[in-house]
Structure formats: structure tokens, C-alpha cells
Amino acid sequence: MRQKTFWPTLIGLLACISCGDQGMQNPNQPQLPVEKASGKPAPKGKRMGSATIGVYRPSAHKFLLRNANTTGEPELTIEFGEKDDIPLVGDWDGNGTVTIGTYRPSEGAFRLRNTNTPGPPDVVVLFGGKDDIPLAGDWDGNGTWTIGVYRTSDSTFLLRNVNQAGPADVTVPFGQKGDLPVVGDWDANGTMTVGVYRPKDTAFYQRNANAGGAPDLTTPWGNATDLPLAGDWDANGTDTPGIWRPEAQTFMLHNANGPAAAGADVYAKFGEKDDIPLVGNWDGK
């Protein structure tokens, strides 16, 4: 699950704004883990297992991933990407495991790996522009994550239902200037939908449909300098908010959509100050 992660560094963007069928073609316009099963892909649109934490270290072009939401060393360390790439993750092949990828703003190109190992990209897709924020999610509930972007210039989500170049299949105006995008399956129906984190309000605003409109959910959470996350932390099928606090290098995860009056349900110290936070079901369990 999303998850987000984004420009030369996500922290830099936050400051700025408060081939086969997948061959490289010029487009017309520019998380969530699936169910655990005994060695077989989960039914489409359904998920089990929990999302766990990770970071991308831009200075080393490395993904460092944990298989538990606890403090500790990374179980996986994967070198992938180049200078100024933006990390993102998703279940690109629908097998239940979330794997690595990057977005290269200078080319408007997604580079996606189907395993959490070093190597060349399995899929390269041109989509989006240099100032867009890359996204990934299962927008149509078919069990496979696909690409998207959030266009900060007009606060619009542009989503593709296949990992191929082409125009957006879904366009959703949502949010306002200064918002950060966050996506998730907020109502556990198997489809990931849009949301934003508004640093000035320290609140998540979440939609249960990939359509414009008022938020269906509002979750007050975090500080203005926190970086937003979403994932199914407790494996109940519903994605809920989390934050990563760079100055403390700490993930703070909430198991419900709504006010977190008692604070986070889960705390995990992981990463370094300039890392970019990530979440996903890295082991498919």
C-alpha cells in the first residue's frame, strides 16, 4: 500500500509545496497487499497480510525494507535507481508481493521491478511530467497495482489502469495547493482511492471513490513537517493513515480512519533523517 515518495526527495517537495505492451511510448497526457494464499495469487481485489515499513535512501539509491512494523535492521536492502529518481512501490504483477520501482522526473518515466532484487526494470512506462508526484495503486480492484500521478499545479489525480503509456483512465480533481497525495483502500472494498494530507491542517482527507467530491473521511493526525503514509497495518483489509517523522526517524501508524486521540497504535524507529518513507507487503505474507 502506498504508498508515496516522490521527488528528488520527498522532503524537498514538502518544503517546496508548504518493452512489449509496456514499451516506451509518449503518452497523450500525463499500499495494497493482496491476500495471502498457499503459494498462489490471491483473489482479485482482495487482500490479506499487513503492510510494513521501509525507506529509500537517495544518497545510496537503496531501498531498505522491514518485514515487521518494529525497530530493527532491514531484512531487504536493494540498490535500484539513479540520482534524482523518486521511489515508489506496488504489486505490479498481482502476485501478492509489493516490489520496488522508481519515477524519473526528467524523463517522465516509471521503472518497475517485479522482485525485490537488484536488476534492470521489468517494465518501463512513460507517463506524467517533471513536476508531477508519482503514485501507485489498484484503482480498478483487479489485484494489480498500476501507475498514476498527482499534478500539483491543479490538484488533480491522473490514474492509469494498466502499466502502459497512454492517457489517464481516471482523472480526479481533489485537494488544494500544498496538499500531499496519499491513496488507500479506505473502506476495504478492494479498490484503492484518492486522498490527501494537508500539512497546514495536519489532517488526512480521504475519498471512497475515484471521483471528485467532498472527503468521505477526515483523519486529524501528525505535525506539519510529517510525511504521510497509508497501509493495512493490522491485516484487517482496511488501509489507515500513518506518518513518518523525519527528525525522529520514526514511523507512527494508526489502525483506524478517524481521530487518533490516544496517539499512534504502532511506533517504529527506522531510517535516517533524509530517507524517504515507504510501506508495502514485501514478503507477500
Secondary structure as GFF3:
##gff-version 3
##sequence-region A 1 285
A	DSSP	alpha_helix	10	16	.	.	.	ID=ss1
A	DSSP	three_ten_helix	20	22	.	.	.	ID=ss2
A	DSSP	beta_strand	52	57	.	.	.	ID=ss3
A	DSSP	beta_strand	62	65	.	.	.	ID=ss4
A	DSSP	beta_strand	76	79	.	.	.	ID=ss5
A	DSSP	beta_strand	86	90	.	.	.	ID=ss6
A	DSSP	beta_strand	99	104	.	.	.	ID=ss7
A	DSSP	beta_strand	109	112	.	.	.	ID=ss8
A	DSSP	beta_strand	123	126	.	.	.	ID=ss9
A	DSSP	beta_strand	133	137	.	.	.	ID=ss10
A	DSSP	beta_strand	146	151	.	.	.	ID=ss11
A	DSSP	beta_strand	156	159	.	.	.	ID=ss12
A	DSSP	beta_strand	170	173	.	.	.	ID=ss13
A	DSSP	beta_strand	180	181	.	.	.	ID=ss14
A	DSSP	beta_strand	195	198	.	.	.	ID=ss15
A	DSSP	beta_strand	203	206	.	.	.	ID=ss16
A	DSSP	beta_strand	217	220	.	.	.	ID=ss17
A	DSSP	beta_strand	227	231	.	.	.	ID=ss18
A	DSSP	beta_strand	240	245	.	.	.	ID=ss19
A	DSSP	three_ten_helix	246	248	.	.	.	ID=ss20
A	DSSP	beta_strand	250	253	.	.	.	ID=ss21
A	DSSP	beta_strand	266	269	.	.	.	ID=ss22
A	DSSP	beta_strand	276	280	.	.	.	ID=ss23
###
